[in-house]
Amino acid sequence: MDVANATVFITGANRGLGLAFAREARRRGARKIYAGMRSTSGFEEAGVVPVRVDVTDKASIAAAVELAADTTLLVNNAGIAALIDGPLAQDVEAQSSRMFETNYYGVVRVTQAFERILLAKPHAAIINVLSDIVWLPRPYLTPYAASKAAAWSFTNQLRFQLREQRVQVLGLHVGFVDTDLTNGIDVPKASPEHVVHQTYDALAAGKSEVMADKGTAMLKGTLAADVPGYITPPPGL
Ligand SMILES: NC(=O)c1ccc[n+]([C@@H]2O[C@H](COP(=O)([O-])OP(=O)(O)OC[C@H]3O[C@@H](n4cnc5c(N)ncnc54)[C@H](OP(=O)(O)O)[C@@H]3O)[C@@H](O)[C@H]2O)c1
């Protein structure tokens, strides 16, 4: 699907990657852009319609869908992360529960709520914002990694299910991106603009997955190796 002429709904679009998705959609000539956010107060962006939505709150999702019933492209972007001491840390269960509520069930809820209106359109698509973390051992991100791996699995089931109904489902995998989420983590990061470019280009090319940076592409390339990257990450990752 080409973003030009699409009507786009993005969750978590008040800042970070979500805002970059909204701005690039506008640059590419999207028909309409709905920026989903928990609080719309003070948000102003030319050509972008703010819509209140919290992906953990079904009532707010239902209201957003009603308001944005002309949506043809849904971007499940909203997400949270937390650092913990490792897979056996005391807070692993509490943090996992928090991450799943937003990063997994949030995606499930929003997608369920948009299903009817997307299926009614001649062309529709869904972008799920995932991560390289589904294949990368980073013990301090265990709850986040588990929630994104679950969202990746959901994305694969969803894509297969919706294939017959001509809804394109694109999974976006990327490593560190320069947003508030990675503040204070001193590593090389991709720019949100670069990631969004790659993603919309992949969508237009009819792809099912996009690896939006070199590291993630390299990591995915190891999956069939004897020692894949999720056992021993390739050098540099
Ligand atoms: N940054 C990275 O390195 C990286 C790498 C791979 C994947 N990702 C993924 O990219 C996506 C965007 O993250 P980001 O880097 O742009 O982070 P960010 O700058 O922290 O932005 C996160 C966005 O999600 C929103 N959000 C959080 N919980 C929400 C909820 N319950 N309902 C609605 N919106 C909610 C936030 O809203 P508030 O302003 O209200 O908090 C904010 O708009 C996430 O799914 C993240 O996992 C990020």
PDBQT file of the ligand as one rigid body, heavy atoms in Angstrom, charges set to zero:
ROOT
HETATM    1  N1  LIG A 301      13.330   3.726  20.493  1.00  0.00    +0.000 N 
HETATM    2  C1  LIG A 301      13.787   2.509  20.185  1.00  0.00    +0.000 C 
HETATM    3  O1  LIG A 301      14.979   2.215  20.286  1.00  0.00    +0.000 OA
HETATM    4  C2  LIG A 301      12.837   1.465  19.644  1.00  0.00    +0.000 A 
HETATM    5  C3  LIG A 301      13.377   0.332  19.017  1.00  0.00    +0.000 A 
HETATM    6  C4  LIG A 301      12.516  -0.651  18.516  1.00  0.00    +0.000 A 
HETATM    7  C5  LIG A 301      11.160  -0.482  18.645  1.00  0.00    +0.000 A 
HETATM    8  N2  LIG A 301      10.658   0.625  19.274  1.00  0.00    +0.000 N 
HETATM    9  C6  LIG A 301       9.221   0.741  19.401  1.00  0.00    +0.000 C 
HETATM   10  O2  LIG A 301       8.794   1.915  18.763  1.00  0.00    +0.000 OA
HETATM   11  C7  LIG A 301       7.542   2.317  19.310  1.00  0.00    +0.000 C 
HETATM   12  C8  LIG A 301       7.583   3.797  19.610  1.00  0.00    +0.000 C 
HETATM   13  O3  LIG A 301       8.541   4.020  20.606  1.00  0.00    +0.000 OA
HETATM   14  P1  LIG A 301       9.436   5.345  20.690  1.00  0.00    +0.000 P 
HETATM   15  O4  LIG A 301      10.833   4.926  20.546  1.00  0.00    +0.000 OA
HETATM   16  O5  LIG A 301       8.883   6.390  19.806  1.00  0.00    +0.000 OA
HETATM   17  O6  LIG A 301       9.217   5.688  22.229  1.00  0.00    +0.000 OA
HETATM   18  P2  LIG A 301       8.702   7.003  22.958  1.00  0.00    +0.000 P 
HETATM   19  O7  LIG A 301       9.366   8.207  22.383  1.00  0.00    +0.000 OA
HETATM   20  O8  LIG A 301       8.860   6.707  24.397  1.00  0.00    +0.000 OA
HETATM   21  O9  LIG A 301       7.159   7.077  22.569  1.00  0.00    +0.000 OA
HETATM   22  C9  LIG A 301       6.249   6.102  23.008  1.00  0.00    +0.000 C 
HETATM   23  C10 LIG A 301       4.869   6.530  22.583  1.00  0.00    +0.000 C 
HETATM   24  O10 LIG A 301       3.942   5.515  22.975  1.00  0.00    +0.000 OA
HETATM   25  C11 LIG A 301       2.914   6.145  23.705  1.00  0.00    +0.000 C 
HETATM   26  N3  LIG A 301       2.251   5.259  24.654  1.00  0.00    +0.000 N 
HETATM   27  C12 LIG A 301       2.801   4.567  25.683  1.00  0.00    +0.000 A 
HETATM   28  N4  LIG A 301       1.850   3.871  26.349  1.00  0.00    +0.000 NA
HETATM   29  C13 LIG A 301       0.675   4.150  25.717  1.00  0.00    +0.000 A 
HETATM   30  C14 LIG A 301      -0.669   3.753  25.926  1.00  0.00    +0.000 A 
HETATM   31  N5  LIG A 301      -1.031   2.942  26.939  1.00  0.00    +0.000 N 
HETATM   32  N6  LIG A 301      -1.610   4.208  25.067  1.00  0.00    +0.000 NA
HETATM   33  C15 LIG A 301      -1.285   5.040  24.058  1.00  0.00    +0.000 A 
HETATM   34  N7  LIG A 301      -0.037   5.479  23.813  1.00  0.00    +0.000 NA
HETATM   35  C16 LIG A 301       0.930   5.038  24.644  1.00  0.00    +0.000 A 
HETATM   36  C17 LIG A 301       3.582   7.321  24.415  1.00  0.00    +0.000 C 
HETATM   37  O11 LIG A 301       2.609   8.235  24.870  1.00  0.00    +0.000 OA
HETATM   38  P3  LIG A 301       2.865   9.239  26.125  1.00  0.00    +0.000 P 
HETATM   39  O12 LIG A 301       3.552  10.458  25.551  1.00  0.00    +0.000 OA
HETATM   40  O13 LIG A 301       1.506   9.517  26.654  1.00  0.00    +0.000 OA
HETATM   41  O14 LIG A 301       3.740   8.512  27.101  1.00  0.00    +0.000 OA
HETATM   42  C18 LIG A 301       4.429   7.840  23.262  1.00  0.00    +0.000 C 
HETATM   43  O15 LIG A 301       3.651   8.586  22.367  1.00  0.00    +0.000 OA
HETATM   44  C19 LIG A 301       7.326   1.442  20.546  1.00  0.00    +0.000 C 
HETATM   45  O16 LIG A 301       6.446   0.381  20.218  1.00  0.00    +0.000 OA
HETATM   46  C20 LIG A 301       8.711   0.885  20.821  1.00  0.00    +0.000 C 
HETATM   47  O17 LIG A 301       8.679  -0.332  21.503  1.00  0.00    +0.000 OA
HETATM   48  C21 LIG A 301      11.457   1.609  19.749  1.00  0.00    +0.000 A 
ENDROOT
TORSDOF 0
